[in-house]
C-alpha cells in the first residue's frame, strides 16, 4: 500500500521541492498524478537531484499496476 511502500520512496527533500504542485506524502495527490510521476521517475527527471534506482521505479510501477492501493 501507499503508506508502507510508496510514501517512503519520497524523501522530505522531495516533498518540500514539489509542495507547490503536489504533496508527495499525501495519497490522494500521488494517486491522482501516478502516471505523470512514473513518467518522471522513469525518465530520471524526478527527483531533481538524481534518478531513482530501477528498484524504486519498480516499486512505484507495481503500486500503480495493483490499482494504487491506499
C-alpha positions as CSV (number, residue, x, y, z in Angstrom):
1,X,0.0,0.0,0.0
2,X,0.9,3.7,-0.1
3,X,2.0,4.2,3.5
4,X,4.2,1.2,3.6
5,X,5.7,1.1,0.1
6,X,5.2,4.3,-1.8
7,X,5.4,7.2,0.7
8,X,8.9,6.0,1.9
9,X,10.2,6.4,-1.7
10,X,9.9,10.2,-1.4
11,X,12.3,12.0,0.9
12,X,11.4,15.0,2.9
13,X,13.5,17.0,0.5
14,X,11.5,15.7,-2.5
15,X,8.2,16.6,-0.7
16,X,9.4,20.1,0.0
17,X,10.6,20.6,-3.6
18,X,7.2,19.6,-5.0
19,X,4.8,21.1,-2.5
20,X,3.9,23.9,-4.8
21,X,2.2,21.4,-7.1
22,X,1.7,18.1,-5.2
23,X,2.2,16.7,-1.7
24,X,4.2,13.5,-2.3
25,X,3.3,12.2,1.2
26,X,-0.5,12.5,0.5
27,X,-2.2,9.5,-1.0
28,X,-4.8,11.4,-3.0
29,X,-2.3,13.7,-4.6
30,X,0.1,10.9,-5.6
31,X,-2.6,8.6,-6.8
32,X,-4.2,11.3,-9.0
33,X,-0.8,12.0,-10.6
34,X,0.6,8.5,-10.6
35,X,1.3,8.2,-14.3
36,X,2.9,11.6,-14.6
37,X,5.1,10.8,-11.6
38,X,6.0,7.4,-13.1
39,X,7.0,9.1,-16.4
40,X,9.2,11.5,-14.5
41,X,11.0,8.9,-12.4
42,X,11.4,6.6,-15.4
43,X,13.0,9.5,-17.3
44,X,15.2,10.3,-14.4
45,X,13.9,13.9,-14.1
46,X,12.4,13.3,-10.7
47,X,13.7,13.8,-8.1
48,X,15.7,16.8,-9.4
49,X,18.9,15.8,-7.7
50,X,19.3,12.4,-9.3
51,X,17.4,9.5,-10.8
52,X,15.9,6.7,-8.7
53,X,17.5,3.3,-9.0
54,X,15.5,0.8,-11.0
55,X,14.3,-1.0,-7.8
56,X,12.5,2.1,-6.6
57,X,10.9,2.7,-10.0
58,X,9.7,-0.9,-10.0
59,X,8.1,-0.5,-6.6
60,X,6.2,2.6,-7.8
61,X,5.2,0.9,-11.1
62,X,3.9,-2.2,-9.2
63,X,1.8,0.0,-6.9
64,X,0.2,1.6,-10.0
65,X,-0.4,-1.8,-11.6
66,X,-2.0,-3.0,-8.4
67,X,-4.6,-0.2,-8.6
68,X,-2.9,2.3,-6.3
69,X,-4.0,0.7,-3.0
70,X,-4.1,3.1,0.0
